């Protein structure tokens, strides 16, 4: 198992959500989670170990362990942090757009931007699903809950686009959301694993085709 040897810089000493200074223990734990997330994108959640994190952060094994209590809790903390960053980059910025197709388009654009960076680093949602698809337990539950939350947000965006009259009245919202999700999964496989040229362009074209099939008859085609 490969482990990183570079030391991890401390995180900014303020919480993103509340803007209040973190206590020293919270800063340390946040730095450990940040380092663990970096490792997990390279070697997977199963590759995480207290020893590897101790090496990366320059801490003792007991010092790392004290912040989590178990490897399982460490994995769950990484999943929660990944989900938080995903929402910050993909979901919340899209809410600034009007409901309907503008918001749905922005959500997909944000998702594609994040995916373009993950072609090199890897996606916890995808690698985690491979590792834990048939392994019941708290880690799988945390991962599945995060994915369900994100897909529910995508479903809502599609439903709102239909309610706004931006999609045809008989459009199948579930099918549209399914096909959009499938595009991202195919993009990861084609671009990251197969290294297929032009994969990003094909994903964008696929999204445009999904919308074109579901626009009202009076709407101009994209």
C-alpha positions, 0 to 999 in steps of 0.5 A, a space after each residue: 500500500 502506497 502512503 504519502 510522505 509529505 507533511 500536511 499544512 494546517 487548515 485555516 483556523 476558522 470553521 466554514 459554516 460558522 466563521 468562529 475560531 476552532 479550538 486547538 483539538 478541533 484544528 488538529 482533528 480537521 487537519 487529520 481528516 484533510 490528510 485522510 481525505 487526500 489519502 483516501 482519494 488515492 488508495 481508497 477508504 480501505 487503504 486508510 490506516 492510523 499508521 499511514 496518517 501518523 506518517 503524513 501528519 507527523 503525529 504519533 499513532 496514539 495521537 491520531 487514534 485519540 481523535 477518532 477511537 477507531 478506524 471505522 470512525 475515521 472512515 466515516 469522518 472522511 466520508 462526511 468531509 468529502 460530502 461537505 466539500 461536494 455540496 460546497 462546490 456543486 450544490 450550494 453555488 447552483 442554488 444561486 440560479 433561478 429554479 428550473 433549467 438554469 439551476 439544473 444546468 448550473 448543477 451539472 456544470 459544477 459537477 462536471 468541473 469537480 469531476 474534471 479534477 477527480 479524473 486524476 485524484 479519484 472520487 470517494 463516492 465511486 471508489 467507496 461504492 466499489 469497496 463497500 457495495 456488499 459490506 453492510 455496516 456504518 461505513 457503507 451506511 454513511 457513504 450511501 446516505 451521502 450519495 442518496 442526499 446528493 441524488 435527491 438534490 438532483 431529483 428536486 432540480 429536475 422536478 422543479 424544472 418540470 414544474 416551471 414548464 422548462 421540461 415537457 409535461 410528460 417528462 419522466 423526472 426519475 429517468 432524466 436524473 438517472 441518465 444524468 447520474 449515468 453520464 458522470 459514472 461513464 465519464 469517470 470510467 472512460 476518462 480515468 480508467 480507459 483514458 478515452 480522449 474527448 470524454 468530457 465533451 461527450 458527457 456535455 453532449 450527452 447532457 444536452 441530448 437529455 435536455 433536448 429530448 425533454 424540452 417542451 415542443 415550443 422551446 428552442 433546442 439547445 
